């Protein structure tokens, strides 16, 4: 999570001192864990430790991508109303089901908490980034996750655009620039070609692999 201030983007450290937070949510007999704490206990509680919600969000249960991924996930995914995937876990001794948006909302809520702790102020508005190849359904589902987390999502922007802004590439320039952004994430990989003109960004082309990222290297 980052904050835009003093004309630059500052990436904030979480409660573990890390500037990145794994998108993991774990359910135990006593509590719900999010981020590093969830990932650290995954080996002992695999069936109730959820990750890869981003690979499910905005997709149908019957989607071939979801069906293929289900073979590798240690947690259970079932068909919900409207052919929507739901993650089934055991939480405090009871079976619970969550939509991917709800899992993502828990992660976003953690990031909101991180920002509030670092800035010592309440956070309500935010901008959420998504892969450039996300379709409208996936973008809307991501926005829904933000709303569930109690955030006012001002805008959904492409991750390569966010990276360009973070590196100051949006600063005014007299001429149009073409920039190649290489984005290797936790579960996805993108290469995007951007046109930057007068502080405006346009994604000209994007390519990559929705199933290549740090998760696959591990």
C-alpha positions, -999 to +999 in steps of 0.1 A: +000+000+000+013+034-009+004+071-002+008+099-027+023+129-009+049+156-016+045+148-053+057+113-049+044+078-040+057+064-006+052+027-001+043+020+035+057-008+056+032-032+074+033-043+110+061-068+102+082-041+086+077-053+051+067-031+022+048-059+005+020-080+021+011-114+009-025-118-002-032-146+023-061-150+047-061-178+072-089-191+095-081-209+127-100-221+158-094-188+175-089-160+149-086-148+114-051-139+101-043-117+072-010-112+054+024-124+067+008-140+098-015-160+076+012-171+052+036-181+080+012-207+093+000-220+059+020-253+062+003-262+094-032-252+083-033-255+045-071-263+041-080-231+058-054-207+044-067-190+013-046-173-014-050-167-052-084-149-047-072-127-075-073-157-098-109-163-090-124-128-086-149-119-113-148-154-128-174-182-128-170-215-109-172-233-143-145-211-158-117-235-171-091-213-154-108-218-120-113-255-126-076-260-135-064-240-104-087-259-081-066-290-086-037-273-070-053-254-042-052-270-007-084-252+003-119-262-010-138-242-037-175-249-043-202-236-067-222-208-052-254-190-065-251-179-101-222-202-108-199-180-086-170-197-068-170-198-030-142-207-007-151-231+021-131-231+053-134-242+089-135-211+112-139-213+150-152-248+146-179-239+120-179-244+082-179-210+065-181-200+028-167-168+013-168-152-021-134-142-036-145-105-032-149-111+005-114-126+008-099-097-012-118-073+010-101-088+041-067-081+024-077-046+014-090-040+050-055-051+063-039-026+039-063+001+050-053-006+086-016-005+077-020+029+061-040+043+090-014+031+115+015+046+095-003+079+088-022+082+121-054+092+103-085+076+091-085+064+054-117+064+034-107+071-002-084+049-023-073+039-057-070+001-064-048-014-091-056-044-113-037-062-141-041-045-174-058-076-189-086-077-163-120-075-180-149-053-168-163-081-146-130-086-128-126-048-124-161-044-109-156-074-086-124-058-073-142-025-068-169-044-048-141-058-026-130-023-018-166-013-008-169-044+014-136-033+031-152+001+039-133+020+012-146+046-013-129+033-044-122+065-064-108+046-094-096+013-107-063+017-126-040-006-144-010-019-125+016-008-151+001+027-150+005+027-112+041+016-116+048+044-140+033+069-116+053+055-087+085+060-107+076+096-115+070+089-152+038+110-151+058+142-147+051+167-174+072+163-205+073+183-237+071+153-259+052+120-260+070+090-245+067+053-251+074+032-220+077-005-215+066-017-180+077-051-168+055-062-139+062-095-121+037-099-093+028-125-068+006-145-091+007-127-125+032-114-150+026-084-173+045-065-199+027-034-210+035-007-235+023+027-224+020+060-242+026+090-218+016+124-231+010+154-209+006+133-178-020+111-195-015+074-198-027+050-225-021+013-225-012+005-262-005-032-258-002-058-230+009-093-228+018-118-201+008-148-182-020-149-156-004-179-140+032-168-137+044-150-106+062-154-072+036-179-062+047-202-090+084-198-082+078-209-046 
